[in-house]
Amino acid sequence: MLLSLIRMIQAFRDYQRNVSELSQLSDRELADIGLDRSDIPRVASGSYTG
């Protein structure tokens, strides 16, 4: 159970880091990699299928 909690916390931190890094990109940089600002949460969570 403790290991499960640790994994959840680590996954949340990874998500936050990914959102932060992607949010720092300009709209042009996001477009270059085929993303929109609205795609950031899905990409960060790993559920983006675009």
mmCIF file of the N, C-alpha and C atoms, coordinates in Angstrom:
data_MODEL
# 
_entry.id   MODEL 
# 
loop_
_atom_site.group_PDB 
_atom_site.id 
_atom_site.type_symbol 
_atom_site.label_atom_id 
_atom_site.label_alt_id 
_atom_site.label_comp_id 
_atom_site.label_asym_id 
_atom_site.label_entity_id 
_atom_site.label_seq_id 
_atom_site.pdbx_PDB_ins_code 
_atom_site.Cartn_x 
_atom_site.Cartn_y 
_atom_site.Cartn_z 
_atom_site.occupancy 
_atom_site.B_iso_or_equiv 
_atom_site.pdbx_formal_charge 
_atom_site.auth_seq_id 
_atom_site.auth_comp_id 
_atom_site.auth_asym_id 
_atom_site.auth_atom_id 
_atom_site.pdbx_PDB_model_num 
ATOM 1   N N  . MET A 1 1  ? 0.818  -1.194 0.000   1.00 0.00 ? 1  MET A N  1 
ATOM 2   C CA . MET A 1 1  ? 0.000  0.000  0.000   1.00 0.00 ? 1  MET A CA 1 
ATOM 3   C C  . MET A 1 1  ? 0.865  1.262  0.000   1.00 0.00 ? 1  MET A C  1 
ATOM 4   N N  . LEU A 1 2  ? 1.919  1.255  0.766   1.00 0.00 ? 2  LEU A N  1 
ATOM 5   C CA . LEU A 1 2  ? 2.825  2.403  0.806   1.00 0.00 ? 2  LEU A CA 1 
ATOM 6   C C  . LEU A 1 2  ? 3.487  2.600  -0.558  1.00 0.00 ? 2  LEU A C  1 
ATOM 7   N N  . LEU A 1 3  ? 3.859  1.515  -1.192  1.00 0.00 ? 3  LEU A N  1 
ATOM 8   C CA . LEU A 1 3  ? 4.473  1.593  -2.515  1.00 0.00 ? 3  LEU A CA 1 
ATOM 9   C C  . LEU A 1 3  ? 3.500  2.191  -3.528  1.00 0.00 ? 3  LEU A C  1 
ATOM 10  N N  . SER A 1 4  ? 2.240  1.841  -3.427  1.00 0.00 ? 4  SER A N  1 
ATOM 11  C CA . SER A 1 4  ? 1.211  2.394  -4.308  1.00 0.00 ? 4  SER A CA 1 
ATOM 12  C C  . SER A 1 4  ? 1.091  3.902  -4.112  1.00 0.00 ? 4  SER A C  1 
ATOM 13  N N  . LEU A 1 5  ? 1.113  4.348  -2.889  1.00 0.00 ? 5  LEU A N  1 
ATOM 14  C CA . LEU A 1 5  ? 1.039  5.774  -2.587  1.00 0.00 ? 5  LEU A CA 1 
ATOM 15  C C  . LEU A 1 5  ? 2.258  6.507  -3.144  1.00 0.00 ? 5  LEU A C  1 
ATOM 16  N N  . ILE A 1 6  ? 3.420  5.923  -2.991  1.00 0.00 ? 6  ILE A N  1 
ATOM 17  C CA . ILE A 1 6  ? 4.648  6.530  -3.510  1.00 0.00 ? 6  ILE A CA 1 
ATOM 18  C C  . ILE A 1 6  ? 4.581  6.655  -5.026  1.00 0.00 ? 6  ILE A C  1 
ATOM 19  N N  . ARG A 1 7  ? 4.073  5.625  -5.688  1.00 0.00 ? 7  ARG A N  1 
ATOM 20  C CA . ARG A 1 7  ? 3.945  5.666  -7.154  1.00 0.00 ? 7  ARG A CA 1 
ATOM 21  C C  . ARG A 1 7  ? 2.963  6.745  -7.596  1.00 0.00 ? 7  ARG A C  1 
ATOM 22  N N  . MET A 1 8  ? 1.865  6.905  -6.866  1.00 0.00 ? 8  MET A N  1 
ATOM 23  C CA . MET A 1 8  ? 0.888  7.944  -7.196  1.00 0.00 ? 8  MET A CA 1 
ATOM 24  C C  . MET A 1 8  ? 1.503  9.334  -7.058  1.00 0.00 ? 8  MET A C  1 
ATOM 25  N N  . ILE A 1 9  ? 2.251  9.537  -5.996  1.00 0.00 ? 9  ILE A N  1 
ATOM 26  C CA . ILE A 1 9  ? 2.901  10.828 -5.781  1.00 0.00 ? 9  ILE A CA 1 
ATOM 27  C C  . ILE A 1 9  ? 3.921  11.096 -6.877  1.00 0.00 ? 9  ILE A C  1 
ATOM 28  N N  . GLN A 1 10 ? 4.691  10.091 -7.238  1.00 0.00 ? 10 GLN A N  1 
ATOM 29  C CA . GLN A 1 10 ? 5.686  10.255 -8.294  1.00 0.00 ? 10 GLN A CA 1 
ATOM 30  C C  . GLN A 1 10 ? 5.009  10.551 -9.646  1.00 0.00 ? 10 GLN A C  1 
ATOM 31  N N  . ALA A 1 11 ? 3.917  9.876  -9.933  1.00 0.00 ? 11 ALA A N  1 
ATOM 32  C CA . ALA A 1 11 ? 3.192  10.118 -11.185 1.00 0.00 ? 11 ALA A CA 1 
ATOM 33  C C  . ALA A 1 11 ? 2.649  11.550 -11.221 1.00 0.00 ? 11 ALA A C  1 
ATOM 34  N N  . PHE A 1 12 ? 2.148  12.032 -10.096 1.00 0.00 ? 12 PHE A N  1 
ATOM 35  C CA . PHE A 1 12 ? 1.634  13.395 -10.041 1.00 0.00 ? 12 PHE A CA 1 
ATOM 36  C C  . PHE A 1 12 ? 2.753  14.408 -10.246 1.00 0.00 ? 12 PHE A C  1 
ATOM 37  N N  . ARG A 1 13 ? 3.915  14.157 -9.654  1.00 0.00 ? 13 ARG A N  1 
ATOM 38  C CA . ARG A 1 13 ? 5.061  15.051 -9.840  1.00 0.00 ? 13 ARG A CA 1 
ATOM 39  C C  . ARG A 1 13 ? 5.525  15.048 -11.290 1.00 0.00 ? 13 ARG A C  1 
ATOM 40  N N  . ASP A 1 14 ? 5.543  13.883 -11.906 1.00 0.00 ? 14 ASP A N  1 
ATOM 41  C CA . ASP A 1 14 ? 5.916  13.784 -13.322 1.00 0.00 ? 14 ASP A CA 1 
ATOM 42  C C  . ASP A 1 14 ? 4.946  14.587 -14.178 1.00 0.00 ? 14 ASP A C  1 
ATOM 43  N N  . TYR A 1 15 ? 3.653  14.451 -13.881 1.00 0.00 ? 15 TYR A N  1 
ATOM 44  C CA . TYR A 1 15 ? 2.619  15.195 -14.613 1.00 0.00 ? 15 TYR A CA 1 
ATOM 45  C C  . TYR A 1 15 ? 2.860  16.703 -14.474 1.00 0.00 ? 15 TYR A C  1 
ATOM 46  N N  . GLN A 1 16 ? 3.083  17.162 -13.257 1.00 0.00 ? 16 GLN A N  1 
ATOM 47  C CA . GLN A 1 16 ? 3.305  18.584 -13.021 1.00 0.00 ? 16 GLN A CA 1 
ATOM 48  C C  . GLN A 1 16 ? 4.539  19.092 -13.762 1.00 0.00 ? 16 GLN A C  1 
ATOM 49  N N  . ARG A 1 17 ? 5.610  18.298 -13.743 1.00 0.00 ? 17 ARG A N  1 
ATOM 50  C CA . ARG A 1 17 ? 6.840  18.686 -14.426 1.00 0.00 ? 17 ARG A CA 1 
ATOM 51  C C  . ARG A 1 17 ? 6.604  18.774 -15.936 1.00 0.00 ? 17 ARG A C  1 
ATOM 52  N N  . ASN A 1 18 ? 5.894  17.799 -16.490 1.00 0.00 ? 18 ASN A N  1 
ATOM 53  C CA . ASN A 1 18 ? 5.607  17.805 -17.925 1.00 0.00 ? 18 ASN A CA 1 
ATOM 54  C C  . ASN A 1 18 ? 4.757  19.003 -18.325 1.00 0.00 ? 18 ASN A C  1 
ATOM 55  N N  . VAL A 1 19 ? 3.730  19.301 -17.531 1.00 0.00 ? 19 VAL A N  1 
ATOM 56  C CA . VAL A 1 19 ? 2.887  20.469 -17.816 1.00 0.00 ? 19 VAL A CA 1 
ATOM 57  C C  . VAL A 1 19 ? 3.728  21.742 -17.762 1.00 0.00 ? 19 VAL A C  1 
ATOM 58  N N  . SER A 1 20 ? 4.566  21.851 -16.765 1.00 0.00 ? 20 SER A N  1 
ATOM 59  C CA . SER A 1 20 ? 5.402  23.033 -16.614 1.00 0.00 ? 20 SER A CA 1 
ATOM 60  C C  . SER A 1 20 ? 6.342  23.211 -17.807 1.00 0.00 ? 20 SER A C  1 
ATOM 61  N N  . GLU A 1 21 ? 6.999  22.137 -18.212 1.00 0.00 ? 21 GLU A N  1 
ATOM 62  C CA . GLU A 1 21 ? 7.943  22.227 -19.327 1.00 0.00 ? 21 GLU A CA 1 
ATOM 63  C C  . GLU A 1 21 ? 7.232  22.546 -20.639 1.00 0.00 ? 21 GLU A C  1 
ATOM 64  N N  . LEU A 1 22 ? 6.108  21.908 -20.891 1.00 0.00 ? 22 LEU A N  1 
ATOM 65  C CA . LEU A 1 22 ? 5.376  22.178 -22.127 1.00 0.00 ? 22 LEU A CA 1 
ATOM 66  C C  . LEU A 1 22 ? 4.785  23.584 -22.128 1.00 0.00 ? 22 LEU A C  1 
ATOM 67  N N  . SER A 1 23 ? 4.384  24.075 -20.979 1.00 0.00 ? 23 SER A N  1 
ATOM 68  C CA . SER A 1 23 ? 3.800  25.406 -20.889 1.00 0.00 ? 23 SER A CA 1 
ATOM 69  C C  . SER A 1 23 ? 4.819  26.503 -21.177 1.00 0.00 ? 23 SER A C  1 
ATOM 70  N N  . GLN A 1 24 ? 6.079  26.193 -21.004 1.00 0.00 ? 24 GLN A N  1 
ATOM 71  C CA . GLN A 1 24 ? 7.129  27.175 -21.261 1.00 0.00 ? 24 GLN A CA 1 
ATOM 72  C C  . GLN A 1 24 ? 7.419  27.346 -22.749 1.00 0.00 ? 24 GLN A C  1 
ATOM 73  N N  . LEU A 1 25 ? 6.950  26.409 -23.573 1.00 0.00 ? 25 LEU A N  1 
ATOM 74  C CA . LEU A 1 25 ? 7.157  26.520 -25.014 1.00 0.00 ? 25 LEU A CA 1 
ATOM 75  C C  . LEU A 1 25 ? 6.238  27.585 -25.594 1.00 0.00 ? 25 LEU A C  1 
ATOM 76  N N  . SER A 1 26 ? 6.711  28.231 -26.643 1.00 0.00 ? 26 SER A N  1 
ATOM 77  C CA . SER A 1 26 ? 5.882  29.227 -27.328 1.00 0.00 ? 26 SER A CA 1 
ATOM 78  C C  . SER A 1 26 ? 4.826  28.508 -28.167 1.00 0.00 ? 26 SER A C  1 
ATOM 79  N N  . ASP A 1 27 ? 3.827  29.265 -28.603 1.00 0.00 ? 27 ASP A N  1 
ATOM 80  C CA . ASP A 1 27 ? 2.796  28.683 -29.465 1.00 0.00 ? 27 ASP A CA 1 
ATOM 81  C C  . ASP A 1 27 ? 3.415  28.131 -30.747 1.00 0.00 ? 27 ASP A C  1 
ATOM 82  N N  . ARG A 1 28 ? 4.402  28.812 -31.253 1.00 0.00 ? 28 ARG A N  1 
ATOM 83  C CA . ARG A 1 28 ? 5.098  28.371 -32.474 1.00 0.00 ? 28 ARG A CA 1 
ATOM 84  C C  . ARG A 1 28 ? 5.821  27.042 -32.238 1.00 0.00 ? 28 ARG A C  1 
ATOM 85  N N  . GLU A 1 29 ? 6.510  26.933 -31.116 1.00 0.00 ? 29 GLU A N  1 
ATOM 86  C CA . GLU A 1 29 ? 7.220  25.687 -30.804 1.00 0.00 ? 29 GLU A CA 1 
ATOM 87  C C  . GLU A 1 29 ? 6.239  24.532 -30.622 1.00 0.00 ? 29 GLU A C  1 
ATOM 88  N N  . LEU A 1 30 ? 5.133  24.793 -29.969 1.00 0.00 ? 30 LEU A N  1 
ATOM 89  C CA . LEU A 1 30 ? 4.114  23.757 -29.807 1.00 0.00 ? 30 LEU A CA 1 
ATOM 90  C C  . LEU A 1 30 ? 3.556  23.333 -31.167 1.00 0.00 ? 30 LEU A C  1 
ATOM 91  N N  . ALA A 1 31 ? 3.296  24.310 -32.031 1.00 0.00 ? 31 ALA A N  1 
ATOM 92  C CA . ALA A 1 31 ? 2.776  24.000 -33.358 1.00 0.00 ? 31 ALA A CA 1 
ATOM 93  C C  . ALA A 1 31 ? 3.787  23.169 -34.152 1.00 0.00 ? 31 ALA A C  1 
ATOM 94  N N  . ASP A 1 32 ? 5.067  23.447 -33.974 1.00 0.00 ? 32 ASP A N  1 
ATOM 95  C CA . ASP A 1 32 ? 6.109  22.696 -34.678 1.00 0.00 ? 32 ASP A CA 1 
ATOM 96  C C  . ASP A 1 32 ? 6.093  21.217 -34.316 1.00 0.00 ? 32 ASP A C  1 
ATOM 97  N N  . ILE A 1 33 ? 5.681  20.911 -33.108 1.00 0.00 ? 33 ILE A N  1 
ATOM 98  C CA . ILE A 1 33 ? 5.616  19.495 -32.705 1.00 0.00 ? 33 ILE A CA 1 
ATOM 99  C C  . ILE A 1 33 ? 4.185  18.959 -32.769 1.00 0.00 ? 33 ILE A C  1 
ATOM 100 N N  . GLY A 1 34 ? 3.315  19.744 -33.380 1.00 0.00 ? 34 GLY A N  1 
ATOM 101 C CA . GLY A 1 34 ? 1.949  19.293 -33.632 1.00 0.00 ? 34 GLY A CA 1 
ATOM 102 C C  . GLY A 1 34 ? 1.009  19.372 -32.450 1.00 0.00 ? 34 GLY A C  1 
ATOM 103 N N  . LEU A 1 35 ? 1.272  20.317 -31.543 1.00 0.00 ? 35 LEU A N  1 
ATOM 104 C CA . LEU A 1 35 ? 0.431  20.461 -30.353 1.00 0.00 ? 35 LEU A CA 1 
ATOM 105 C C  . LEU A 1 35 ? -0.178 21.846 -30.268 1.00 0.00 ? 35 LEU A C  1 
ATOM 106 N N  . ASP A 1 36 ? -1.227 21.925 -29.503 1.00 0.00 ? 36 ASP A N  1 
ATOM 107 C CA . ASP A 1 36 ? -1.928 23.161 -29.167 1.00 0.00 ? 36 ASP A CA 1 
ATOM 108 C C  . ASP A 1 36 ? -1.819 23.326 -27.653 1.00 0.00 ? 36 ASP A C  1 
ATOM 109 N N  . ARG A 1 37 ? -2.013 24.515 -27.140 1.00 0.00 ? 37 ARG A N  1 
ATOM 110 C CA . ARG A 1 37 ? -1.988 24.702 -25.672 1.00 0.00 ? 37 ARG A CA 1 
ATOM 111 C C  . ARG A 1 37 ? -3.011 23.806 -24.980 1.00 0.00 ? 37 ARG A C  1 
ATOM 112 N N  . SER A 1 38 ? -4.144 23.608 -25.626 1.00 0.00 ? 38 SER A N  1 
ATOM 113 C CA . SER A 1 38 ? -5.192 22.789 -25.008 1.00 0.00 ? 38 SER A CA 1 
ATOM 114 C C  . SER A 1 38 ? -4.813 21.309 -24.942 1.00 0.00 ? 38 SER A C  1 
ATOM 115 N N  . ASP A 1 39 ? -3.776 20.909 -25.687 1.00 0.00 ? 39 ASP A N  1 
ATOM 116 C CA . ASP A 1 39 ? -3.319 19.515 -25.675 1.00 0.00 ? 39 ASP A CA 1 
ATOM 117 C C  . ASP A 1 39 ? -2.389 19.207 -24.497 1.00 0.00 ? 39 ASP A C  1 
ATOM 118 N N  . ILE A 1 40 ? -1.856 20.229 -23.870 1.00 0.00 ? 40 ILE A N  1 
ATOM 119 C CA . ILE A 1 40 ? -0.824 20.040 -22.849 1.00 0.00 ? 40 ILE A CA 1 
ATOM 120 C C  . ILE A 1 40 ? -1.261 19.091 -21.723 1.00 0.00 ? 40 ILE A C  1 
ATOM 121 N N  . PRO A 1 41 ? -2.430 19.268 -21.115 1.00 0.00 ? 41 PRO A N  1 
ATOM 122 C CA . PRO A 1 41 ? -2.785 18.345 -20.020 1.00 0.00 ? 41 PRO A CA 1 
ATOM 123 C C  . PRO A 1 41 ? -2.865 16.878 -20.468 1.00 0.00 ? 41 PRO A C  1 
ATOM 124 N N  . ARG A 1 42 ? -3.391 16.654 -21.673 1.00 0.00 ? 42 ARG A N  1 
ATOM 125 C CA . ARG A 1 42 ? -3.500 15.264 -22.165 1.00 0.00 ? 42 ARG A CA 1 
ATOM 126 C C  . ARG A 1 42 ? -2.136 14.676 -22.490 1.00 0.00 ? 42 ARG A C  1 
ATOM 127 N N  . VAL A 1 43 ? -1.255 15.488 -23.066 1.00 0.00 ? 43 VAL A N  1 
ATOM 128 C CA . VAL A 1 43 ? 0.097  15.015 -23.365 1.00 0.00 ? 43 VAL A CA 1 
ATOM 129 C C  . VAL A 1 43 ? 0.836  14.711 -22.060 1.00 0.00 ? 43 VAL A C  1 
ATOM 130 N N  . ALA A 1 44 ? 0.711  15.604 -21.092 1.00 0.00 ? 44 ALA A N  1 
ATOM 131 C CA . ALA A 1 44 ? 1.398  15.428 -19.812 1.00 0.00 ? 44 ALA A CA 1 
ATOM 132 C C  . ALA A 1 44 ? 0.918  14.195 -19.061 1.00 0.00 ? 44 ALA A C  1 
ATOM 133 N N  . SER A 1 45 ? -0.358 13.857 -19.221 1.00 0.00 ? 45 SER A N  1 
ATOM 134 C CA . SER A 1 45 ? -0.898 12.692 -18.509 1.00 0.00 ? 45 SER A CA 1 
ATOM 135 C C  . SER A 1 45 ? -0.671 11.393 -19.277 1.00 0.00 ? 45 SER A C  1 
ATOM 136 N N  . GLY A 1 46 ? -0.245 11.514 -20.537 1.00 0.00 ? 46 GLY A N  1 
ATOM 137 C CA . GLY A 1 46 ? 0.016  10.334 -21.332 1.00 0.00 ? 46 GLY A CA 1 
ATOM 138 C C  . GLY A 1 46 ? -1.198 9.800  -22.053 1.00 0.00 ? 46 GLY A C  1 
ATOM 139 N N  . SER A 1 47 ? -2.284 10.558 -22.087 1.00 0.00 ? 47 SER A N  1 
ATOM 140 C CA . SER A 1 47 ? -3.502 10.074 -22.723 1.00 0.00 ? 47 SER A CA 1 
ATOM 141 C C  . SER A 1 47 ? -3.750 10.723 -24.087 1.00 0.00 ? 47 SER A C  1 
ATOM 142 N N  . TYR A 1 48 ? -2.751 11.393 -24.628 1.00 0.00 ? 48 TYR A N  1 
ATOM 143 C CA . TYR A 1 48 ? -2.884 12.072 -25.922 1.00 0.00 ? 48 TYR A CA 1 
ATOM 144 C C  . TYR A 1 48 ? -2.706 11.059 -27.045 1.00 0.00 ? 48 TYR A C  1 
ATOM 145 N N  . THR A 1 49 ? -3.644 11.042 -27.982 1.00 0.00 ? 49 THR A N  1 
ATOM 146 C CA . THR A 1 49 ? -3.560 10.099 -29.103 1.00 0.00 ? 49 THR A CA 1 
ATOM 147 C C  . THR A 1 49 ? -3.444 10.808 -30.444 1.00 0.00 ? 49 THR A C  1 
ATOM 148 N N  . GLY A 1 50 ? -3.245 12.125 -30.405 1.00 0.00 ? 50 GLY A N  1 
ATOM 149 C CA . GLY A 1 50 ? -3.237 12.973 -31.578 1.00 0.00 ? 50 GLY A CA 1 
ATOM 150 C C  . GLY A 1 50 ? -2.363 12.528 -32.640 1.00 0.00 ? 50 GLY A C  1 
# 
